[in-house]
């Protein structure tokens, strides 16, 4: 099923907050590319073009109550769930105190315990199985929480993804499988790695609803994820929500996307930039003014500058901390 209408009715303050997080994510992401080119960080993987889908999905959840297992592009989603700009910058530089791993993990392997955000590993789609397990625990406890886990469309070709989705469908678990389809699994276009038009079409063979939405519109995504969350809380089982987005950057700072897509293709994507489109929509609805947009830009610039300065001044973890808290210490057996 393809959702085409925007029916979400949100307060003006909420709409401004959605735009603010999209803007902050974009400016942090852009600065990360600059830091990499300056040799100040070793690696960056970007979410530019995905922000609308990620923030729309996050706002459809009960943030801090529901569980989220994101994937590496989900900067905007994780900011919407409570990650700070400083914490993101600490993670980029592998500095002490960053919340995902204390500086031990690659950047953008998100974890935020206070917000029920669970870290994933570098092999793609493994978080799908973890989400199904958390969904089973929620069902066994009788809680009203739901789980959202996100992947790129290339991950839907992985065995772990099928196993997790199948398990959730069989046991009617409260899980939302969120696919951010940017048309390229690193360098492989969608038509070379799946024989269906939409990733959501795969849901039919696994026994759960599949919905495709315009991931450039945060309100369409909000509506679809909110409906999926309502189904899950009502005991009706999981939903697959596919958000069609654009990846406006190379796969990562180690990738050269000129080898597999044209500059014309990239420029066409940039012409439909979700940040600019949503800004103009909000201005047309008298939610944002030119003055408020300028104020937000200045605030975002300030937060980015302060976050980077804070992270640059922060210490690296001590070598003695490398194995802690990977292994439990002082365990006493009866």
Secondary structure, 3 states (H helix, E strand, C coil): CECCCCCCCCCHHHHHHHHHHHHHHHHHHHHHHHHHHCCCCCCCCCCCCCHHHHHHHHHCCCCCCCEEECCCCCHHHHHHHCCCHHHHHHHHHCECCCCCCCCCCCCCCCCEHHHCECCCCCCCCHHHHHHHHHHHHHHHHCCCCCEEEEEEHHHHHCHHHHHHHHHHHHCCCCEEEEEEECCEECCEEHHHCCCCCCHHHHHHHCCCEEEEEECCCHHHHHHHHHHHHHHHHCCCCCEEEEEECCCCCCCCCCCCHHHCCCHHHHHHHHCCCHHHHHHHHHHHCCCCCHHHHHHHHHHHHHHHHHHHHHHHHCCECCHHHCCCCCCCCCCCCC
